[in-house]
Amino acid sequence: MEPVAAMKRPNSHIPRPRTLAEYVDLVDQAIFEIEELRAAAEYDMDSLGDAVHGINDLERQVRQLRLSLSNGSHRFGGEDLLFMALVERQDDRVLPFKHLFRMINETHREGLAVEDT
């Protein structure tokens, strides 16, 4: 399997948040969606059992990102966030909010969409 960075990006012009607060909000939304997915999977293990595979690692890594944003240690730019390998391996039906992770990752890679004034 090729690294996430080498994969063709599904949309090279993903809209990015303009402020750190907007970026933090995206990360918080992703955490909420992960929590909802976990609750649904625990309720209906027969149809959503596959969703549980990797969810603990995904949640841990997204929460680490959130912590680094809170304490100011996050640095934008560079490679894909580690959790993108987990995200891209999941089927869209299992992880229907992949777009949130792609926005978070694209913003991490390219920085905030700050407009020149």
C-alpha positions as CSV (number, residue, x, y, z in Angstrom):
1,M,0.0,0.0,0.0
2,E,1.4,3.4,-0.9
3,P,1.8,6.1,1.7
4,V,-1.1,8.5,2.1
5,A,1.1,11.4,0.9
6,A,1.7,9.6,-2.3
7,M,-1.9,8.8,-2.9
8,K,-3.8,11.0,-5.3
9,R,-5.7,13.6,-3.4
10,P,-9.4,13.3,-3.9
11,N,-9.8,17.1,-4.1
12,S,-6.8,19.3,-4.3
13,H,-8.8,22.4,-3.4
14,I,-10.4,21.6,-0.2
15,P,-11.7,24.6,1.6
16,R,-9.7,25.5,4.7
17,P,-10.6,27.4,7.8
18,R,-9.4,31.0,8.1
19,T,-8.8,31.1,11.8
20,L,-7.4,28.9,14.5
21,A,-10.8,28.9,16.2
22,E,-12.4,27.6,13.0
23,Y,-9.8,24.9,12.8
24,V,-10.3,23.9,16.4
25,D,-14.0,23.7,15.7
26,L,-13.4,21.3,12.8
27,V,-11.3,19.1,15.1
28,D,-14.0,19.2,17.8
29,Q,-16.6,18.2,15.1
30,A,-14.4,15.2,14.2
31,I,-14.1,14.1,17.8
32,F,-17.9,14.4,18.1
33,E,-18.4,12.3,15.0
34,I,-16.0,9.7,16.3
35,E,-17.9,9.5,19.6
36,E,-21.2,9.1,17.7
37,L,-19.7,6.4,15.5
38,R,-18.5,4.5,18.6
39,A,-21.9,4.8,20.2
40,A,-23.7,3.6,17.0
41,A,-21.2,0.7,16.6
42,E,-21.7,-0.4,20.2
43,Y,-25.4,-0.3,19.8
44,D,-25.5,-2.2,16.5
45,M,-22.3,-4.4,16.3
46,D,-23.7,-6.6,13.5
47,S,-23.9,-3.8,10.9
48,L,-21.3,-1.4,12.2
49,G,-18.8,-3.7,13.8
50,D,-16.2,-2.9,11.2
51,A,-16.3,0.7,12.2
52,V,-14.8,-0.1,15.5
53,H,-11.6,-1.4,14.0
54,G,-9.1,1.4,14.3
55,I,-11.5,3.8,16.0
56,N,-9.5,3.8,19.2
57,D,-6.3,4.8,17.4
58,L,-8.2,7.4,15.3
59,E,-9.8,8.9,18.4
60,R,-6.5,9.0,20.3
61,Q,-4.6,10.7,17.4
62,V,-7.4,13.3,16.9
63,R,-7.5,14.1,20.6
64,Q,-3.7,14.5,20.5
65,L,-4.1,17.0,17.7
66,R,-6.7,18.8,19.7
67,L,-4.4,19.0,22.7
68,S,-1.5,20.3,20.6
69,L,-3.9,23.0,19.3
70,S,-4.9,23.9,22.9
71,N,-1.4,24.1,24.3
72,G,0.1,25.9,21.2
73,S,2.5,23.1,20.3
74,H,0.9,22.3,16.9
75,R,2.9,23.2,13.8
76,F,1.2,23.6,10.5
77,G,2.8,22.3,7.3
78,G,4.5,19.2,6.2
79,E,3.3,15.7,5.8
80,D,-0.2,14.3,6.3
81,L,-1.4,13.8,9.8
82,L,-0.8,10.3,11.1
83,F,-4.5,9.4,11.3
84,M,-5.0,10.0,7.6
85,A,-3.7,6.5,6.9
86,L,-6.5,5.1,9.1
87,V,-9.1,7.4,7.6
88,E,-8.3,6.6,4.0
89,R,-8.4,2.8,4.6
90,Q,-12.0,3.1,5.8
91,D,-14.9,2.7,3.4
92,D,-17.0,5.9,3.0
93,R,-20.1,4.0,4.3
94,V,-18.3,3.2,7.5
95,L,-16.7,6.6,7.9
96,P,-19.2,9.0,6.2
97,F,-17.5,12.1,7.6
98,K,-14.1,11.6,5.9
99,H,-14.5,15.1,4.5
100,L,-13.9,16.5,7.9
101,F,-10.6,14.7,8.3
102,R,-9.6,15.7,4.8
103,M,-10.3,19.4,5.7
104,I,-8.3,19.0,8.9
105,N,-5.4,17.4,7.1
106,E,-5.4,19.9,4.2
107,T,-5.3,22.7,6.7
108,H,-2.5,21.1,8.6
109,R,-0.5,20.7,5.4
110,E,-1.2,24.1,3.8
111,G,-2.0,26.2,6.9
112,L,-5.0,28.4,7.6
113,A,-6.6,30.1,4.6
114,V,-5.5,33.6,5.7
115,E,-6.5,36.3,3.2
116,D,-4.1,39.0,2.2
117,T,-5.5,42.4,3.1
